[in-house]
Amino acid sequence: MSMFSRIALSLVIIGALNWGLIGLFQFDLVATLFGGQDAFLSRVVYGLVGIGGLVCLGLLFKPNEEVDKVTDRPASFANSNLRTEFGEEPDLTKEQDVKLKKMNRGKDSVD
């Protein structure tokens, strides 16, 4: 995203927050800060927010760069099989039986 687009997006966010304040609390922050809705500075801010909205309208129809990067990968990765096959679990019951027999033999010889 270019610096121009970021500035436009920032202006749109400022405008959206101002409209949120107007809608929820009937409080116009821009008019309060710059001397009323008819003041020159307030009109400049309102105009900049409007221009920012027009620029962001263009961003709405811009293709997503992240999606384009994913589809530009080599064809060898396009249909890769990512399934994982697991081997059989080892049967430890036989090893446990052998250990138990050894333990039992040791008990028999001691007695």
Gaussian input, Z-matrix of N, CA and C with variables (Angstrom, degrees):
# hf/3-21g

backbone

0 1
 N
 C     1     B1
 C     2     B2     1     A1
 N     3     B3     2     A2     1     D1
 C     4     B4     3     A3     2     D2
 C     5     B5     4     A4     3     D3
 N     6     B6     5     A5     4     D4
 C     7     B7     6     A6     5     D5
 C     8     B8     7     A7     6     D6
 N     9     B9     8     A8     7     D7
 C    10    B10     9     A9     8     D8
 C    11    B11    10    A10     9     D9
 N    12    B12    11    A11    10    D10
 C    13    B13    12    A12    11    D11
 C    14    B14    13    A13    12    D12
 N    15    B15    14    A14    13    D13
 C    16    B16    15    A15    14    D14
 C    17    B17    16    A16    15    D15
 N    18    B18    17    A17    16    D16
 C    19    B19    18    A18    17    D17
 C    20    B20    19    A19    18    D18
 N    21    B21    20    A20    19    D19
 C    22    B22    21    A21    20    D20
 C    23    B23    22    A22    21    D21
 N    24    B24    23    A23    22    D22
 C    25    B25    24    A24    23    D23
 C    26    B26    25    A25    24    D24
 N    27    B27    26    A26    25    D25
 C    28    B28    27    A27    26    D26
 C    29    B29    28    A28    27    D27
 N    30    B30    29    A29    28    D28
 C    31    B31    30    A30    29    D29
 C    32    B32    31    A31    30    D30
 N    33    B33    32    A32    31    D31
 C    34    B34    33    A33    32    D32
 C    35    B35    34    A34    33    D33
 N    36    B36    35    A35    34    D34
 C    37    B37    36    A36    35    D35
 C    38    B38    37    A37    36    D36
 N    39    B39    38    A38    37    D37
 C    40    B40    39    A39    38    D38
 C    41    B41    40    A40    39    D39
 N    42    B42    41    A41    40    D40
 C    43    B43    42    A42    41    D41
 C    44    B44    43    A43    42    D42
 N    45    B45    44    A44    43    D43
 C    46    B46    45    A45    44    D44
 C    47    B47    46    A46    45    D45
 N    48    B48    47    A47    46    D46
 C    49    B49    48    A48    47    D47
 C    50    B50    49    A49    48    D48
 N    51    B51    50    A50    49    D49
 C    52    B52    51    A51    50    D50
 C    53    B53    52    A52    51    D51
 N    54    B54    53    A53    52    D52
 C    55    B55    54    A54    53    D53
 C    56    B56    55    A55    54    D54
 N    57    B57    56    A56    55    D55
 C    58    B58    57    A57    56    D56
 C    59    B59    58    A58    57    D57
 N    60    B60    59    A59    58    D58
 C    61    B61    60    A60    59    D59
 C    62    B62    61    A61    60    D60
 N    63    B63    62    A62    61    D61
 C    64    B64    63    A63    62    D62
 C    65    B65    64    A64    63    D63
 N    66    B66    65    A65    64    D64
 C    67    B67    66    A66    65    D65
 C    68    B68    67    A67    66    D66
 N    69    B69    68    A68    67    D67
 C    70    B70    69    A69    68    D68
 C    71    B71    70    A70    69    D69
 N    72    B72    71    A71    70    D70
 C    73    B73    72    A72    71    D71
 C    74    B74    73    A73    72    D72
 N    75    B75    74    A74    73    D73
 C    76    B76    75    A75    74    D74
 C    77    B77    76    A76    75    D75
 N    78    B78    77    A77    76    D76
 C    79    B79    78    A78    77    D77
 C    80    B80    79    A79    78    D78
 N    81    B81    80    A80    79    D79
 C    82    B82    81    A81    80    D80
 C    83    B83    82    A82    81    D81
 N    84    B84    83    A83    82    D82
 C    85    B85    84    A84    83    D83
 C    86    B86    85    A85    84    D84
 N    87    B87    86    A86    85    D85
 C    88    B88    87    A87    86    D86
 C    89    B89    88    A88    87    D87
 N    90    B90    89    A89    88    D88
 C    91    B91    90    A90    89    D89
 C    92    B92    91    A91    90    D90
 N    93    B93    92    A92    91    D91
 C    94    B94    93    A93    92    D92
 C    95    B95    94    A94    93    D93
 N    96    B96    95    A95    94    D94
 C    97    B97    96    A96    95    D95
 C    98    B98    97    A97    96    D96
 N    99    B99    98    A98    97    D97
 C   100   B100    99    A99    98    D98
 C   101   B101   100   A100    99    D99
 N   102   B102   101   A101   100   D100
 C   103   B103   102   A102   101   D101
 C   104   B104   103   A103   102   D102
 N   105   B105   104   A104   103   D103
 C   106   B106   105   A105   104   D104
 C   107   B107   106   A106   105   D105
 N   108   B108   107   A107   106   D106
 C   109   B109   108   A108   107   D107
 C   110   B110   109   A109   108   D108
 N   111   B111   110   A110   109   D109
 C   112   B112   111   A111   110   D110
 C   113   B113   112   A112   111   D111
 N   114   B114   113   A113   112   D112
 C   115   B115   114   A114   113   D113
 C   116   B116   115   A115   114   D114
 N   117   B117   116   A116   115   D115
 C   118   B118   117   A117   116   D116
 C   119   B119   118   A118   117   D117
 N   120   B120   119   A119   118   D118
 C   121   B121   120   A120   119   D119
 C   122   B122   121   A121   120   D120
 N   123   B123   122   A122   121   D121
 C   124   B124   123   A123   122   D122
 C   125   B125   124   A124   123   D123
 N   126   B126   125   A125   124   D124
 C   127   B127   126   A126   125   D125
 C   128   B128   127   A127   126   D126
 N   129   B129   128   A128   127   D127
 C   130   B130   129   A129   128   D128
 C   131   B131   130   A130   129   D129
 N   132   B132   131   A131   130   D130
 C   133   B133   132   A132   131   D131
 C   134   B134   133   A133   132   D132
 N   135   B135   134   A134   133   D133
 C   136   B136   135   A135   134   D134
 C   137   B137   136   A136   135   D135
 N   138   B138   137   A137   136   D136
 C   139   B139   138   A138   137   D137
 C   140   B140   139   A139   138   D138
 N   141   B141   140   A140   139   D139
 C   142   B142   141   A141   140   D140
 C   143   B143   142   A142   141   D141
 N   144   B144   143   A143   142   D142
 C   145   B145   144   A144   143   D143
 C   146   B146   145   A145   144   D144
 N   147   B147   146   A146   145   D145
 C   148   B148   147   A147   146   D146
 C   149   B149   148   A148   147   D147
 N   150   B150   149   A149   148   D148
 C   151   B151   150   A150   149   D149
 C   152   B152   151   A151   150   D150
 N   153   B153   152   A152   151   D151
 C   154   B154   153   A153   152   D152
 C   155   B155   154   A154   153   D153
 N   156   B156   155   A155   154   D154
 C   157   B157   156   A156   155   D155
 C   158   B158   157   A157   156   D156
 N   159   B159   158   A158   157   D157
 C   160   B160   159   A159   158   D158
 C   161   B161   160   A160   159   D159
 N   162   B162   161   A161   160   D160
 C   163   B163   162   A162   161   D161
 C   164   B164   163   A163   162   D162
 N   165   B165   164   A164   163   D163
 C   166   B166   165   A165   164   D164
 C   167   B167   166   A166   165   D165
 N   168   B168   167   A167   166   D166
 C   169   B169   168   A168   167   D167
 C   170   B170   169   A169   168   D168
 N   171   B171   170   A170   169   D169
 C   172   B172   171   A171   170   D170
 C   173   B173   172   A172   171   D171
 N   174   B174   173   A173   172   D172
 C   175   B175   174   A174   173   D173
 C   176   B176   175   A175   174   D174
 N   177   B177   176   A176   175   D175
 C   178   B178   177   A177   176   D176
 C   179   B179   178   A178   177   D177
 N   180   B180   179   A179   178   D178
 C   181   B181   180   A180   179   D179
 C   182   B182   181   A181   180   D180
 N   183   B183   182   A182   181   D181
 C   184   B184   183   A183   182   D182
 C   185   B185   184   A184   183   D183
 N   186   B186   185   A185   184   D184
 C   187   B187   186   A186   185   D185
 C   188   B188   187   A187   186   D186
 N   189   B189   188   A188   187   D187
 C   190   B190   189   A189   188   D188
 C   191   B191   190   A190   189   D189
 N   192   B192   191   A191   190   D190
 C   193   B193   192   A192   191   D191
 C   194   B194   193   A193   192   D192
 N   195   B195   194   A194   193   D193
 C   196   B196   195   A195   194   D194
 C   197   B197   196   A196   195   D195
 N   198   B198   197   A197   196   D196
 C   199   B199   198   A198   197   D197
 C   200   B200   199   A199   198   D198
 N   201   B201   200   A200   199   D199
 C   202   B202   201   A201   200   D200
 C   203   B203   202   A202   201   D201
 N   204   B204   203   A203   202   D202
 C   205   B205   204   A204   203   D203
 C   206   B206   205   A205   204   D204
 N   207   B207   206   A206   205   D205
 C   208   B208   207   A207   206   D206
 C   209   B209   208   A208   207   D207
 N   210   B210   209   A209   208   D208
 C   211   B211   210   A210   209   D209
 C   212   B212   211   A211   210   D210
 N   213   B213   212   A212   211   D211
 C   214   B214   213   A213   212   D212
 C   215   B215   214   A214   213   D213
 N   216   B216   215   A215   214   D214
 C   217   B217   216   A216   215   D215
 C   218   B218   217   A217   216   D216
 N   219   B219   218   A218   217   D217
 C   220   B220   219   A219   218   D218
 C   221   B221   220   A220   219   D219
 N   222   B222   221   A221   220   D220
 C   223   B223   222   A222   221   D221
 C   224   B224   223   A223   222   D222
 N   225   B225   224   A224   223   D223
 C   226   B226   225   A225   224   D224
 C   227   B227   226   A226   225   D225
 N   228   B228   227   A227   226   D226
 C   229   B229   228   A228   227   D227
 C   230   B230   229   A229   228   D228
 N   231   B231   230   A230   229   D229
 C   232   B232   231   A231   230   D230
 C   233   B233   232   A232   231   D231
 N   234   B234   233   A233   232   D232
 C   235   B235   234   A234   233   D233
 C   236   B236   235   A235   234   D234
 N   237   B237   236   A236   235   D235
 C   238   B238   237   A237   236   D236
 C   239   B239   238   A238   237   D237
 N   240   B240   239   A239   238   D238
 C   241   B241   240   A240   239   D239
 C   242   B242   241   A241   240   D240
 N   243   B243   242   A242   241   D241
 C   244   B244   243   A243   242   D242
 C   245   B245   244   A244   243   D243
 N   246   B246   245   A245   244   D244
 C   247   B247   246   A246   245   D245
 C   248   B248   247   A247   246   D246
 N   249   B249   248   A248   247   D247
 C   250   B250   249   A249   248   D248
 C   251   B251   250   A250   249   D249
 N   252   B252   251   A251   250   D250
 C   253   B253   252   A252   251   D251
 C   254   B254   253   A253   252   D252
 N   255   B255   254   A254   253   D253
 C   256   B256   255   A255   254   D254
 C   257   B257   256   A256   255   D255
 N   258   B258   257   A257   256   D256
 C   259   B259   258   A258   257   D257
 C   260   B260   259   A259   258   D258
 N   261   B261   260   A260   259   D259
 C   262   B262   261   A261   260   D260
 C   263   B263   262   A262   261   D261
 N   264   B264   263   A263   262   D262
 C   265   B265   264   A264   263   D263
 C   266   B266   265   A265   264   D264
 N   267   B267   266   A266   265   D265
 C   268   B268   267   A267   266   D266
 C   269   B269   268   A268   267   D267
 N   270   B270   269   A269   268   D268
 C   271   B271   270   A270   269   D269
 C   272   B272   271   A271   270   D270
 N   273   B273   272   A272   271   D271
 C   274   B274   273   A273   272   D272
 C   275   B275   274   A274   273   D273
 N   276   B276   275   A275   274   D274
 C   277   B277   276   A276   275   D275
 C   278   B278   277   A277   276   D276
 N   279   B279   278   A278   277   D277
 C   280   B280   279   A279   278   D278
 C   281   B281   280   A280   279   D279
 N   282   B282   281   A281   280   D280
 C   283   B283   282   A282   281   D281
 C   284   B284   283   A283   282   D282
 N   285   B285   284   A284   283   D283
 C   286   B286   285   A285   284   D284
 C   287   B287   286   A286   285   D285
 N   288   B288   287   A287   286   D286
 C   289   B289   288   A288   287   D287
 C   290   B290   289   A289   288   D288
 N   291   B291   290   A290   289   D289
 C   292   B292   291   A291   290   D290
 C   293   B293   292   A292   291   D291
 N   294   B294   293   A293   292   D292
 C   295   B295   294   A294   293   D293
 C   296   B296   295   A295   294   D294
 N   297   B297   296   A296   295   D295
 C   298   B298   297   A297   296   D296
 C   299   B299   298   A298   297   D297
 N   300   B300   299   A299   298   D298
 C   301   B301   300   A300   299   D299
 C   302   B302   301   A301   300   D300
 N   303   B303   302   A302   301   D301
 C   304   B304   303   A303   302   D302
 C   305   B305   304   A304   303   D303
 N   306   B306   305   A305   304   D304
 C   307   B307   306   A306   305   D305
 C   308   B308   307   A307   306   D306
 N   309   B309   308   A308   307   D307
 C   310   B310   309   A309   308   D308
 C   311   B311   310   A310   309   D309
 N   312   B312   311   A311   310   D310
 C   313   B313   312   A312   311   D311
 C   314   B314   313   A313   312   D312
 N   315   B315   314   A314   313   D313
 C   316   B316   315   A315   314   D314
 C   317   B317   316   A316   315   D315
 N   318   B318   317   A317   316   D316
 C   319   B319   318   A318   317   D317
 C   320   B320   319   A319   318   D318
 N   321   B321   320   A320   319   D319
 C   322   B322   321   A321   320   D320
 C   323   B323   322   A322   321   D321
 N   324   B324   323   A323   322   D322
 C   325   B325   324   A324   323   D323
 C   326   B326   325   A325   324   D324
 N   327   B327   326   A326   325   D325
 C   328   B328   327   A327   326   D326
 C   329   B329   328   A328   327   D327
 N   330   B330   329   A329   328   D328
 C   331   B331   330   A330   329   D329
 C   332   B332   331   A331   330   D330

   B1=1.4448
   B2=1.5262
   B3=1.3108
   B4=1.4587
   B5=1.5299
   B6=1.3151
   B7=1.4598
   B8=1.5332
   B9=1.3299
   B10=1.4608
   B11=1.5306
   B12=1.3230
   B13=1.4596
   B14=1.5175
   B15=1.3210
   B16=1.4719
   B17=1.5308
   B18=1.3349
   B19=1.4667
   B20=1.5287
   B21=1.3398
   B22=1.4623
   B23=1.5213
   B24=1.3337
   B25=1.4636
   B26=1.5258
   B27=1.3167
   B28=1.4689
   B29=1.5232
   B30=1.3327
   B31=1.4663
   B32=1.5198
   B33=1.3043
   B34=1.4664
   B35=1.5248
   B36=1.3205
   B37=1.4786
   B38=1.5217
   B39=1.3461
   B40=1.4707
   B41=1.5266
   B42=1.3258
   B43=1.4609
   B44=1.5132
   B45=1.3269
   B46=1.4636
   B47=1.5262
   B48=1.3203
   B49=1.4738
   B50=1.5233
   B51=1.3287
   B52=1.4629
   B53=1.5320
   B54=1.3430
   B55=1.4648
   B56=1.5296
   B57=1.3302
   B58=1.4661
   B59=1.5158
   B60=1.3443
   B61=1.4701
   B62=1.5253
   B63=1.3280
   B64=1.4682
   B65=1.5284
   B66=1.3290
   B67=1.4617
   B68=1.5095
   B69=1.3185
   B70=1.4664
   B71=1.5271
   B72=1.3428
   B73=1.4691
   B74=1.5277
   B75=1.3206
   B76=1.4627
   B77=1.5258
   B78=1.3389
   B79=1.4638
   B80=1.5242
   B81=1.3379
   B82=1.4616
   B83=1.5270
   B84=1.3233
   B85=1.4628
   B86=1.5212
   B87=1.3237
   B88=1.4734
   B89=1.5208
   B90=1.3156
   B91=1.4664
   B92=1.5207
   B93=1.3241
   B94=1.4621
   B95=1.5244
   B96=1.3278
   B97=1.4673
   B98=1.5295
   B99=1.3370
   B100=1.4643
   B101=1.5257
   B102=1.3143
   B103=1.4606
   B104=1.5133
   B105=1.2978
   B106=1.4591
   B107=1.5194
   B108=1.3303
   B109=1.4603
   B110=1.5199
   B111=1.3255
   B112=1.4556
   B113=1.5269
   B114=1.3194
   B115=1.4652
   B116=1.5311
   B117=1.3305
   B118=1.4628
   B119=1.5326
   B120=1.3232
   B121=1.4749
   B122=1.5344
   B123=1.3125
   B124=1.4650
   B125=1.5199
   B126=1.3236
   B127=1.4613
   B128=1.5286
   B129=1.3192
   B130=1.4754
   B131=1.5224
   B132=1.3337
   B133=1.4713
   B134=1.5151
   B135=1.3319
   B136=1.4652
   B137=1.5304
   B138=1.3188
   B139=1.4635
   B140=1.5147
   B141=1.3491
   B142=1.4729
   B143=1.5254
   B144=1.3247
   B145=1.4724
   B146=1.5277
   B147=1.3189
   B148=1.4592
   B149=1.5277
   B150=1.3345
   B151=1.4709
   B152=1.5279
   B153=1.3300
   B154=1.4652
   B155=1.5208
   B156=1.3192
   B157=1.4644
   B158=1.5162
   B159=1.3321
   B160=1.4634
   B161=1.5271
   B162=1.3288
   B163=1.4693
   B164=1.5249
   B165=1.3191
   B166=1.4664
   B167=1.5197
   B168=1.3124
   B169=1.4569
   B170=1.5311
   B171=1.3275
   B172=1.4637
   B173=1.5187
   B174=1.3386
   B175=1.4676
   B176=1.5190
   B177=1.3222
   B178=1.4543
   B179=1.5269
   B180=1.3187
   B181=1.4599
   B182=1.5257
   B183=1.3228
   B184=1.4570
   B185=1.5274
   B186=1.3528
   B187=1.4680
   B188=1.5223
   B189=1.3058
   B190=1.4566
   B191=1.5169
   B192=1.3253
   B193=1.4603
   B194=1.5199
   B195=1.3300
   B196=1.4611
   B197=1.5219
   B198=1.3215
   B199=1.4498
   B200=1.5194
   B201=1.3278
   B202=1.4569
   B203=1.5275
   B204=1.3126
   B205=1.4639
   B206=1.5255
   B207=1.3123
   B208=1.4620
   B209=1.5215
   B210=1.3137
   B211=1.4641
   B212=1.5209
   B213=1.3332
   B214=1.4554
   B215=1.5226
   B216=1.3141
   B217=1.4550
   B218=1.5331
   B219=1.3264
   B220=1.4614
   B221=1.5341
   B222=1.3296
   B223=1.4644
   B224=1.5209
   B225=1.3361
   B226=1.4632
   B227=1.5240
   B228=1.3339
   B229=1.4522
   B230=1.5220
   B231=1.3164
   B232=1.4611
   B233=1.5220
   B234=1.3374
   B235=1.4598
   B236=1.5232
   B237=1.3037
   B238=1.4585
   B239=1.5202
   B240=1.3109
   B241=1.4544
   B242=1.5249
   B243=1.3071
   B244=1.4524
   B245=1.5237
   B246=1.3434
   B247=1.4656
   B248=1.5233
   B249=1.2875
   B250=1.4527
   B251=1.5163
   B252=1.3316
   B253=1.4614
   B254=1.5204
   B255=1.3099
   B256=1.4413
   B257=1.5229
   B258=1.3157
   B259=1.4609
   B260=1.5112
   B261=1.3071
   B262=1.4628
   B263=1.5197
   B264=1.2968
   B265=1.4550
   B266=1.5164
   B267=1.3285
   B268=1.4676
   B269=1.5259
   B270=1.3107
   B271=1.4616
   B272=1.5202
   B273=1.3145
   B274=1.4552
   B275=1.5225
   B276=1.3104
   B277=1.4639
   B278=1.5224
   B279=1.3415
   B280=1.4648
   B281=1.5190
   B282=1.3304
   B283=1.4615
   B284=1.5174
   B285=1.3200
   B286=1.4512
   B287=1.5239
   B288=1.3444
   B289=1.4580
   B290=1.5235
   B291=1.3439
   B292=1.4704
   B293=1.5194
   B294=1.3226
   B295=1.4631
   B296=1.5233
   B297=1.3440
   B298=1.4654
   B299=1.5201
   B300=1.3434
   B301=1.4712
   B302=1.5085
   B303=1.3550
   B304=1.4661
   B305=1.5140
   B306=1.3207
   B307=1.4585
   B308=1.5205
   B309=1.3359
   B310=1.4625
   B311=1.5226
   B312=1.3402
   B313=1.4556
   B314=1.5238
   B315=1.3252
   B316=1.4494
   B317=1.5077
   B318=1.3232
   B319=1.4568
   B320=1.5293
   B321=1.3444
   B322=1.4579
   B323=1.5197
   B324=1.3210
   B325=1.4657
   B326=1.5007
   B327=1.3229
   B328=1.4645
   B329=1.4948
   B330=1.3445
   B331=1.4593
   B332=1.4662
   A1=107.44
   A2=116.77
   A3=121.38
   A4=110.56
   A5=115.23
   A6=120.64
   A7=110.45
   A8=116.79
   A9=121.40
   A10=110.78
   A11=116.63
   A12=120.96
   A13=111.48
   A14=116.63
   A15=119.86
   A16=111.27
   A17=116.26
   A18=119.72
   A19=109.76
   A20=116.10
   A21=120.24
   A22=110.53
   A23=116.49
   A24=119.78
   A25=110.97
   A26=117.60
   A27=120.86
   A28=111.01
   A29=116.28
   A30=119.71
   A31=111.33
   A32=117.00
   A33=120.21
   A34=110.46
   A35=116.98
   A36=120.37
   A37=110.26
   A38=117.14
   A39=120.29
   A40=110.07
   A41=116.04
   A42=119.75
   A43=112.52
   A44=116.51
   A45=120.03
   A46=110.95
   A47=116.86
   A48=119.41
   A49=110.78
   A50=116.70
   A51=120.19
   A52=110.89
   A53=116.61
   A54=119.59
   A55=111.23
   A56=116.50
   A57=119.14
   A58=111.81
   A59=115.89
   A60=119.50
   A61=111.53
   A62=116.26
   A63=119.61
   A64=110.01
   A65=116.43
   A66=119.93
   A67=113.75
   A68=117.09
   A69=120.23
   A70=113.67
   A71=115.38
   A72=118.47
   A73=114.00
   A74=118.08
   A75=122.75
   A76=110.58
   A77=115.58
   A78=122.25
   A79=108.20
   A80=117.18
   A81=122.99
   A82=107.97
   A83=116.36
   A84=121.61
   A85=111.53
   A86=117.73
   A87=120.82
   A88=110.22
   A89=117.04
   A90=120.09
   A91=111.05
   A92=116.88
   A93=120.42
   A94=110.87
   A95=116.96
   A96=120.27
   A97=112.72
   A98=117.06
   A99=119.20
   A100=114.32
   A101=118.54
   A102=120.70
   A103=116.24
   A104=119.26
   A105=121.66
   A106=111.75
   A107=115.46
   A108=120.35
   A109=112.85
   A110=118.39
   A111=121.30
   A112=113.01
   A113=118.40
   A114=121.51
   A115=110.01
   A116=114.79
   A117=120.47
   A118=111.71
   A119=117.85
   A120=120.71
   A121=111.44
   A122=116.99
   A123=119.73
   A124=110.34
   A125=116.15
   A126=119.57
   A127=111.22
   A128=116.84
   A129=120.11
   A130=109.74
   A131=117.29
   A132=120.59
   A133=110.28
   A134=117.49
   A135=120.29
   A136=110.78
   A137=116.88
   A138=120.92
   A139=112.12
   A140=116.46
   A141=120.13
   A142=111.51
   A143=116.58
   A144=120.14
   A145=109.81
   A146=116.91
   A147=120.35
   A148=111.96
   A149=117.41
   A150=120.94
   A151=109.93
   A152=116.12
   A153=119.86
   A154=111.64
   A155=116.41
   A156=120.60
   A157=111.86
   A158=116.99
   A159=120.36
   A160=111.66
   A161=116.06
   A162=119.45
   A163=110.25
   A164=117.33
   A165=120.90
   A166=111.84
   A167=117.31
   A168=120.26
   A169=109.86
   A170=116.00
   A171=120.46
   A172=111.96
   A173=117.49
   A174=120.81
   A175=111.91
   A176=115.79
   A177=120.22
   A178=111.57
   A179=116.67
   A180=121.00
   A181=113.17
   A182=117.71
   A183=122.04
   A184=108.70
   A185=117.96
   A186=118.58
   A187=111.11
   A188=114.73
   A189=121.07
   A190=109.30
   A191=117.67
   A192=122.02
   A193=111.75
   A194=118.00
   A195=120.40
   A196=111.16
   A197=117.53
   A198=120.87
   A199=109.76
   A200=117.57
   A201=121.31
   A202=111.34
   A203=118.21
   A204=121.50
   A205=110.51
   A206=117.69
   A207=120.62
   A208=110.73
   A209=117.95
   A210=120.23
   A211=112.34
   A212=119.60
   A213=122.46
   A214=112.81
   A215=119.24
   A216=120.92
   A217=110.19
   A218=117.72
   A219=121.06
   A220=112.05
   A221=115.15
   A222=120.41
   A223=112.05
   A224=118.08
   A225=119.92
   A226=111.84
   A227=116.99
   A228=120.29
   A229=112.60
   A230=117.23
   A231=120.41
   A232=112.35
   A233=117.80
   A234=120.76
   A235=110.81
   A236=116.30
   A237=118.57
   A238=110.38
   A239=115.22
   A240=121.70
   A241=107.11
   A242=117.33
   A243=121.28
   A244=112.96
   A245=116.09
   A246=118.06
   A247=109.84
   A248=116.24
   A249=121.71
   A250=108.50
   A251=114.97
   A252=119.20
   A253=108.51
   A254=115.68
   A255=120.83
   A256=108.86
   A257=115.37
   A258=119.69
   A259=110.77
   A260=114.49
   A261=118.66
   A262=109.55
   A263=114.84
   A264=119.04
   A265=108.96
   A266=116.96
   A267=118.68
   A268=111.00
   A269=115.33
   A270=121.07
   A271=107.58
   A272=117.45
   A273=122.33
   A274=112.88
   A275=117.43
   A276=119.42
   A277=110.90
   A278=118.55
   A279=120.74
   A280=110.88
   A281=116.96
   A282=120.24
   A283=110.86
   A284=117.67
   A285=120.53
   A286=110.53
   A287=117.23
   A288=120.36
   A289=110.81
   A290=116.51
   A291=120.55
   A292=109.86
   A293=117.90
   A294=121.06
   A295=110.78
   A296=116.54
   A297=119.40
   A298=111.37
   A299=117.50
   A300=120.40
   A301=110.69
   A302=116.70
   A303=120.09
   A304=110.51
   A305=117.01
   A306=120.12
   A307=110.20
   A308=116.68
   A309=120.28
   A310=111.01
   A311=118.82
   A312=121.61
   A313=110.38
   A314=115.96
   A315=119.60
   A316=111.95
   A317=117.80
   A318=122.09
   A319=109.91
   A320=115.93
   A321=119.98
   A322=111.60
   A323=117.10
   A324=119.18
   A325=111.62
   A326=118.65
   A327=121.37
   A328=110.26
   A329=117.70
   A330=121.04
   A331=109.82
   D1=130.29
   D2=-177.78
   D3=-75.12
   D4=165.46
   D5=179.77
   D6=-64.08
   D7=-37.04
   D8=177.55
   D9=-61.02
   D10=-42.58
   D11=178.65
   D12=-66.87
   D13=-37.29
   D14=178.73
   D15=-66.09
   D16=-40.68
   D17=177.79
   D18=-63.77
   D19=-43.76
   D20=178.92
   D21=-61.19
   D22=-42.43
   D23=179.08
   D24=-64.90
   D25=-38.38
   D26=177.41
   D27=-62.46
   D28=-41.71
   D29=178.31
   D30=-64.88
   D31=-39.41
   D32=178.19
   D33=-65.08
   D34=-39.46
   D35=177.54
   D36=-63.70
   D37=-41.79
   D38=176.93
   D39=-60.39
   D40=-44.82
   D41=178.80
   D42=-63.54
   D43=-40.12
   D44=179.34
   D45=-65.38
   D46=-41.41
   D47=177.59
   D48=-64.75
   D49=-40.09
   D50=178.23
   D51=-62.97
   D52=-43.57
   D53=177.78
   D54=-65.79
   D55=-34.27
   D56=175.57
   D57=-63.14
   D58=-41.81
   D59=177.29
   D60=-65.35
   D61=-39.10
   D62=178.49
   D63=-64.78
   D64=-44.73
   D65=-177.82
   D66=-68.29
   D67=-38.74
   D68=-176.15
   D69=-86.08
   D70=-39.72
   D71=-171.17
   D72=-123.78
   D73=3.95
   D74=-175.56
   D75=52.04
   D76=44.51
   D77=-178.20
   D78=-127.17
   D79=116.25
   D80=179.49
   D81=-96.35
   D82=101.35
   D83=-176.41
   D84=-64.81
   D85=-41.47
   D86=-179.66
   D87=-62.25
   D88=-45.34
   D89=179.29
   D90=-64.59
   D91=-37.00
   D92=179.39
   D93=-66.79
   D94=-41.97
   D95=-177.15
   D96=-73.48
   D97=-32.39
   D98=-171.48
   D99=-114.32
   D100=16.14
   D101=170.21
   D102=94.05
   D103=31.90
   D104=176.52
   D105=99.72
   D106=164.52
   D107=-176.83
   D108=-68.25
   D109=-27.49
   D110=-177.97
   D111=-89.61
   D112=-5.11
   D113=-179.69
   D114=-67.99
   D115=149.76
   D116=-176.70
   D117=-59.66
   D118=-45.05
   D119=-177.87
   D120=-65.65
   D121=-37.63
   D122=177.45
   D123=-63.67
   D124=-41.55
   D125=179.14
   D126=-66.10
   D127=-34.75
   D128=176.50
   D129=-64.55
   D130=-45.13
   D131=179.23
   D132=-63.12
   D133=-44.78
   D134=178.29
   D135=-60.60
   D136=-40.19
   D137=178.73
   D138=-65.47
   D139=-42.59
   D140=178.33
   D141=-64.31
   D142=-38.85
   D143=177.33
   D144=-63.93
   D145=-40.02
   D146=178.05
   D147=-64.68
   D148=-42.70
   D149=177.15
   D150=-64.38
   D151=-40.33
   D152=176.51
   D153=-60.36
   D154=-37.50
   D155=176.81
   D156=-64.05
   D157=-39.46
   D158=177.84
   D159=-65.75
   D160=-39.46
   D161=177.68
   D162=-65.62
   D163=-42.66
   D164=179.72
   D165=-68.87
   D166=-23.27
   D167=174.01
   D168=-62.46
   D169=-37.08
   D170=174.71
   D171=-66.58
   D172=-34.35
   D173=178.00
   D174=-66.25
   D175=-27.26
   D176=-179.59
   D177=-63.03
   D178=-34.24
   D179=-177.46
   D180=-98.96
   D181=3.01
   D182=178.59
   D183=-76.13
   D184=136.12
   D185=179.45
   D186=-64.78
   D187=148.48
   D188=-178.96
   D189=-73.29
   D190=121.35
   D191=-176.60
   D192=-67.44
   D193=-34.14
   D194=-179.48
   D195=-66.37
   D196=-38.13
   D197=178.91
   D198=-66.91
   D199=-39.62
   D200=179.00
   D201=-64.09
   D202=-37.10
   D203=179.71
   D204=-66.22
   D205=-37.21
   D206=-179.08
   D207=-68.93
   D208=-38.76
   D209=-177.94
   D210=-79.31
   D211=-10.66
   D212=179.63
   D213=-88.10
   D214=7.98
   D215=-177.69
   D216=-75.22
   D217=160.90
   D218=-177.62
   D219=-61.74
   D220=155.25
   D221=-177.60
   D222=-66.06
   D223=-23.73
   D224=-179.18
   D225=-64.73
   D226=-24.09
   D227=179.23
   D228=-95.62
   D229=-5.43
   D230=-172.95
   D231=-63.35
   D232=-43.26
   D233=-177.62
   D234=-120.71
   D235=42.47
   D236=-177.97
   D237=-70.87
   D238=142.19
   D239=-179.96
   D240=-92.20
   D241=109.79
   D242=-175.94
   D243=-101.20
   D244=11.51
   D245=179.01
   D246=-69.34
   D247=146.98
   D248=179.14
   D249=-114.52
   D250=131.31
   D251=177.42
   D252=-102.33
   D253=131.48
   D254=-179.67
   D255=-101.88
   D256=140.56
   D257=177.64
   D258=-76.20
   D259=173.85
   D260=179.40
   D261=-71.91
   D262=148.46
   D263=177.14
   D264=-74.86
   D265=142.32
   D266=-179.70
   D267=-68.25
   D268=145.68
   D269=178.70
   D270=-88.66
   D271=103.98
   D272=-176.30
   D273=-90.53
   D274=-3.41
   D275=-178.46
   D276=-65.88
   D277=-35.36
   D278=178.87
   D279=-65.08
   D280=-42.11
   D281=178.45
   D282=-64.65
   D283=-37.50
   D284=178.57
   D285=-67.53
   D286=-38.16
   D287=177.87
   D288=-62.47
   D289=-41.52
   D290=179.87
   D291=-63.83
   D292=-42.84
   D293=179.56
   D294=-63.98
   D295=-41.35
   D296=179.03
   D297=-63.97
   D298=-39.47
   D299=178.70
   D300=-64.06
   D301=-41.01
   D302=178.88
   D303=-64.80
   D304=-38.86
   D305=179.47
   D306=-67.65
   D307=-40.40
   D308=179.38
   D309=-66.13
   D310=-37.76
   D311=177.76
   D312=-63.70
   D313=-39.41
   D314=179.40
   D315=-65.07
   D316=-33.94
   D317=179.59
   D318=-72.73
   D319=-38.42
   D320=-179.26
   D321=-65.46
   D322=-38.72
   D323=-177.44
   D324=-74.58
   D325=-27.26
   D326=-179.47
   D327=-75.73
   D328=-35.40
   D329=-176.63
   D330=-70.41

